[in-house]
C-alpha cells in the first residue's frame, strides 16, 4: 500500500516536557535523543564555545609546530585536497589561511576521472617540482602511505588532515596525522567532516578572530559531506549560515546569486541541494579546479563567470543523470524479477556520475545497487547500501574479483576487469540473498510526532525553525496525521508529482504535494480516508503565507494508536 514501515514516536515522558517551552519541540528533541535541559539548551543555542579544544586532536601539536615553522621561514606549501565539496572547501580555507600569513601556496585538486581519489605515487614528481617545503593533505592522505613516504624521503614535511576511517593504514614516521578517526584519538566528537578538522587546526594556528570568516565554507563542506548535523557539526553549520551574507567569500556569494538565492536566507537545504551540487559538478563533469578557482578568486568578473560555468555544468549533470536513470530503468524492466541486489553497467555512463545514480536507484528500489561505467577492459563504479546491508563488507567478500575497492557501509567505490562483472553480480546476489529478508526491503520511516488539526498552521513551521539547521542525522521533523480525507488529486505539469488537498476531521483543508508521487494517485483515490506522513513548510498564495504538506507516505486510516 504505502512505501515505508512507520515507526511511531514513543509517548513523551512527563520529565521531558520541560526540554523546551513548547510541547511539540520537546517531543521532537526527545525523539532526537535529547534527554536533559542542559542538552536541550546546547542543541537549541549552538555556539562556537561548544567546540572541543582543537589541541585534543591527535598530532595537533606536531601539525601546529610545522605550520608555525612554515610561517616563520616563509616556506612554499602545497595543499592537496579531494574533488568533492568537503575537499574543495577544506583546500580553500587552508590555502586562504596560509596566504593570509604571507606564504606562497599551491593548491591542488586531482581530476576525478583521470587521477582518481587521493594522493598517489604518480603525483609525487609534480609536488616536488613546485619547490615546496611542506605538503598539507586535506580530506585525503590516510591511505597514501607509499606516496607520503616518497615525499618524506625527498625532504618535505607533511601534515595530513583527514576524517576517513583508518583501516590498518600506516603513515611514514614524521608525518603529522591529524584525524579524529585515528584509533588512538581521544577527541570528543569523531564525526567532523574534513573541512571541520581543517578549521580546528586553523583555530590553533590563527585563533578564533582570524578564522570565523571561514565558517560559511565550513558549513557548506560539512552539509555536503552528509556527516551527522549534531554536536560540533551542528555548531559549525549554524555559525556558518549565520555569517553567510557578510563573510562568505566572493565566489560563493556569486554562486548563490547565480542560483537565485538571497544571501541572508541561506539554509542547510540550500547548501546540500543547490550550492553543493554546483561545486561538485565541476569535478563530475569537467575539472574540480574550476570550483577551487571560484572559491579563491577576489575578482568580481571572474567570480560571476565561474559561477555561471558551474551552474551550466550542473544543468548538464542533471540531464545526464536523467538519461542514466532512464537507461537503468530500461535494463531493469527487461528482468523478469527484481533481484535483491542491482548490478548495472553501461559503456556510455559517466564514471563521475555513477555514485549519484546508484544513490537514486538504491533509494527508489530499496535494494543495494552497484552502477558501473564499463569500458573494454576495466570498469569503475560505485555501490550504495541500504539500512541492513553493508556494501563495503559485501565487496570485501568479493575482493578476489576486484582490482580496487574501498568505502564504508553505505557507500563504496570499486574497480574490476570488465569480464568479471557477471561473476561479481552472481556473488553479490548470493551475499544479498543470505543477508536480506523480505522485511529488510521495506524502509523504515522514523516519525517525530503525531499532529492534530489545530497544529496545522504556519505558526508551527515558524516554531520548528528553532531546530535548524536540518540535515543528515537531524532531518526536517516528520509528522503524521490520522484519519484524513484527500481531495482534488491531480498530477503536476511534468506528470511526476501529485498535488491534492488534505481535509482532517474537524480541521481546515490544507494544500499538499507528493514529490515523485504521481504513481500513488489511484491507490489514494481508492481509499476513503488515510493516515498521512509528511513534513511541513511555509508557502505563499496571493502574497499571503500558507501551510504546505510535503507528503512522504500514506496508509489506511487508523483512529487510535495501535496497541503494542
Order of alpha helices (4+ residues) and beta strands (2+ residues): beta-alpha-alpha-alpha-beta-alpha-beta-alpha-beta-alpha-beta-beta-alpha-alpha-alpha-alpha-alpha-alpha-alpha-alpha-beta-alpha-beta-beta-alpha-beta-beta-alpha-beta-beta-alpha-beta-beta-beta-alpha-beta-beta
